[in-house]
């Protein structure tokens, strides 16, 4: 039996508007070494009807009421057989050829934490912005700045078992809290130079809609303050601004700003995938 290297959890809830496009991208990336797990929160629309027609793609499917996205992640991660874990939101898309490249890296890697690059698209999956970056920015982290894209981040099952579940009390910034938890445990990440998946920005999205409007829900702001208090309470606002300056310097020196801008100019308006 072939070893499962990567488990990808797809959390869903009333996602029938975009789920078929998401699963088409999954079908294109399905291959030996990766498994896909669907965790639905008890959708009342046609989400599960659509998903059933793609049931052959999934190692495991579940539809039942849950406590939100964090709970769905945990349910999926506990069922995962892969050495590494990640997720794909049900309104988003995997990049063409991305899984094969990621698997190639993971088969050789000893790192517990890896992160790739991501793309922002509009509701029609047309590229708005390409987001690249470099390696772990140690000094910036010490000043309260952690440069990890929520989309396209991968961590080992071993690390998940060590650090525990995604916090179900977080409904917006659960990923950010987890990245700080990993970093605070002494781990750093390796960057995989691939656009693993695209974050679709649309008005119905819980978090992505805030990137469109630049207006952040009170719950998101509260969770951000909780993270700051827990992980870098000793860092004042002046030190954080210095950390941001450090991060910007790193990204200028490693050309990630320039490459992101170039890719955005080259690809903007084109359909992702």
C-alpha positions in Angstrom: 0.0 0.0 0.0 1.3 3.4 -1.0 2.2 5.7 1.9 0.0 8.8 2.4 2.4 11.8 2.6 -0.2 14.6 2.8 -3.7 14.8 4.1 -5.9 17.8 2.9 -9.0 18.5 5.0 -11.8 20.4 3.2 -14.2 22.0 5.7 -17.6 22.9 4.2 -20.9 24.5 5.3 -23.6 25.6 2.9 -20.9 25.9 0.1 -22.9 25.0 -2.9 -22.1 28.2 -4.8 -18.3 27.4 -5.1 -17.8 23.8 -4.0 -17.9 22.2 -7.4 -15.1 24.4 -8.7 -13.1 23.6 -5.6 -13.6 19.8 -6.1 -12.8 20.1 -9.8 -9.4 21.5 -8.7 -9.1 18.7 -6.2 -9.8 16.1 -8.9 -7.1 17.6 -11.1 -4.5 17.3 -8.2 -5.6 13.8 -7.0 -2.6 11.4 -7.0 -0.8 8.8 -5.0 0.6 10.1 -1.8 -2.2 12.6 -1.0 -5.6 12.0 0.5 -8.6 14.4 0.7 -11.0 14.5 3.7 -14.3 16.3 3.6 -15.9 17.6 6.8 -19.2 19.2 6.4 -21.0 21.1 9.2 -24.5 19.8 8.4 -25.2 21.9 5.3 -28.8 22.7 4.5 -28.2 23.5 0.8 -27.0 21.3 -2.1 -23.4 21.1 -0.8 -23.5 17.4 0.1 -25.4 16.5 -3.0 -22.6 18.0 -5.1 -19.9 16.4 -2.9 -21.5 12.9 -3.2 -20.8 13.0 -6.9 -17.1 13.5 -6.1 -17.1 10.9 -3.3 -14.4 8.8 -5.2 -11.9 11.6 -4.4 -12.3 11.3 -0.6 -10.6 9.0 1.9 -13.2 10.0 4.4 -16.5 12.1 4.3 -18.6 13.4 7.2 -21.6 15.6 7.4 -22.9 16.6 10.9 -23.4 19.7 12.9 -20.2 21.1 14.4 -18.8 24.0 16.4 -17.4 25.8 13.3 -14.4 25.7 11.0 -11.9 24.9 13.8 -13.9 21.9 14.9 -14.1 20.7 11.3 -10.3 20.9 11.0 -9.8 18.9 14.1 -12.3 16.2 13.1 -10.4 15.9 9.7 -6.9 15.9 11.2 -7.8 13.1 13.6 -8.9 11.0 10.7 -5.9 11.8 8.6 -3.4 9.1 7.7 -0.8 11.5 6.1 2.5 12.4 7.7 1.6 16.1 6.9 -1.6 18.0 7.2 -3.1 21.0 5.5 -6.5 22.2 4.4 -8.4 23.8 1.5 -11.4 26.0 2.0 -14.5 24.9 0.1 -14.7 28.1 -1.9 -11.0 28.1 -2.9 -8.9 26.3 -5.5 -5.8 24.2 -5.6 -3.1 25.4 -8.0 -2.5 23.3 -11.1 0.5 21.0 -10.5 1.0 22.3 -7.0 0.3 19.0 -5.1 2.9 17.1 -7.1 5.6 19.7 -6.3 4.6 19.8 -2.7 4.7 16.0 -2.4 8.2 15.9 -3.9 9.4 18.3 -1.2 7.6 16.5 1.6 9.0 13.1 0.7 12.5 14.4 1.4 11.8 16.9 4.1 12.6 16.5 7.8 10.9 19.8 8.7 7.8 19.7 10.8 6.4 23.0 9.4 6.3 24.2 5.8 4.5 27.0 4.1 3.9 27.7 0.4 2.8 30.8 -1.5 -0.8 31.8 -2.3 -2.9 33.8 -4.7 -5.9 36.1 -4.0 -8.7 35.9 -6.6 -12.0 37.6 -7.1 -15.3 35.7 -6.8 -14.9 34.5 -10.4 -11.4 33.0 -9.6 -9.6 35.7 -11.6 -6.3 36.6 -10.1 -6.1 39.8 -8.1 -2.7 39.4 -6.3 0.1 37.0 -6.0 1.7 36.6 -2.6 5.3 35.2 -2.4 7.7 35.3 0.5 10.9 33.8 1.8 12.1 31.8 4.8 11.4 32.2 8.5 12.1 35.7 9.7 13.5 35.1 13.2 14.1 38.7 14.3 10.7 39.8 13.0 9.0 37.1 15.0 10.8 38.3 18.1 9.2 41.7 17.4 5.6 40.3 17.0 5.6 39.8 13.2 5.0 36.3 11.8 4.9 36.0 8.1 2.8 33.0 7.3 0.0 32.8 4.8 -3.0 31.0 6.3 -3.7 29.5 3.0 -1.0 27.0 1.9 0.6 26.2 5.2 1.5 22.6 6.0 2.5 21.0 9.3 3.3 17.4 10.4 0.8 15.1 12.0 3.5 14.6 14.7 3.5 18.3 15.4 -0.3 18.5 15.6 -0.3 15.6 18.1 2.3 17.4 20.1 0.7 20.9 20.2 -2.9 19.8 20.3 -6.1 20.8 18.5 -6.9 24.0 16.6 -8.6 26.2 19.2 -12.4 25.9 18.6 -13.0 29.2 20.5 -11.3 30.9 17.5 -13.6 31.5 14.6 -11.5 34.0 12.5 -7.9 33.8 13.5 -7.6 30.1 14.4 -4.8 29.6 11.8 -2.8 32.6 13.1 -3.1 31.4 16.7 -1.8 28.0 15.6 1.2 29.4 13.7 2.2 31.4 16.8 1.7 28.3 18.9 4.2 26.4 16.6 6.7 29.3 16.5 6.5 29.6 20.3 7.3 25.9 20.7 10.6 26.6 18.9 9.9 25.5 15.4 10.6 27.4 12.2 9.3 26.7 8.7 10.7 26.0 5.2 9.1 27.9 2.3 8.0 25.8 -0.7 8.1 28.0 -3.8 4.7 27.2 -5.3 1.3 28.8 -5.4 -0.4 26.0 -3.6 -3.9 27.4 -3.5 -6.0 30.5 -4.2 -8.0 32.4 -1.6 -11.2 33.6 -3.2 -12.2 37.1 -2.0 -16.0 37.5 -2.0 -18.6 39.2 0.2 -19.9 35.9 1.6 -16.5 34.7 2.9 -16.0 34.9 6.6 -12.5 36.3 6.6 -11.7 37.0 3.0 -14.5 39.6 2.8 -12.5 41.7 5.3 -9.6 41.9 2.9 -12.0 43.4 0.4 -13.6 45.9 2.6 -10.7 46.6 5.0 -13.2 46.4 7.8 -12.6 43.7 10.4 -15.3 42.2 12.5 -15.1 42.8 16.3 -14.6 39.1 16.8 -11.5 39.1 14.6 -10.1 42.1 16.4 -10.7 40.4 19.8 -9.0 37.2 18.7 -6.0 39.3 17.4 -5.7 40.9 20.8 -5.9 37.5 22.5 -3.1 36.2 20.3 -0.9 39.2 21.1 -1.5 38.9 24.8 -0.6 35.2 24.8 2.4 35.1 22.5 4.1 38.5 22.4 2.6 40.6 25.3 6.0 42.0 26.1 6.3 43.6 22.6 5.0 47.2 22.5 3.6 48.9 19.4 6.9 50.6 18.7 8.8 47.3 18.7 6.1 45.8 16.4 6.6 48.6 13.9 10.3 47.8 14.0 9.5 44.2 13.4 7.4 45.1 10.4 10.3 47.2 9.1 12.6 44.2 9.5 10.2 41.9 7.7 9.9 44.4 4.8 13.7 44.6 4.6 13.9 40.8 4.4 11.4 40.7 1.6 13.2 43.3 -0.3 16.5 41.5 0.0 15.1 38.1 -0.9 13.2 39.6 -3.8 9.8 38.3 -2.7 8.2 41.7 -3.0 9.6 42.1 -6.5 8.6 38.6 -7.6 5.1 39.0 -6.1 4.7 42.3 -8.0 6.0 40.8 -11.2 3.7 37.7 -10.9 0.7 40.0 -10.1 1.4 42.2 -13.2 1.9 39.1 -15.4 -1.2 37.2 -14.2 -3.7 39.7 -12.9 -7.1 39.2 -14.5 -6.3 35.6 -15.6 -8.3 32.7 -14.2 -6.4 30.8 -11.5 -6.0 27.2 -12.5 
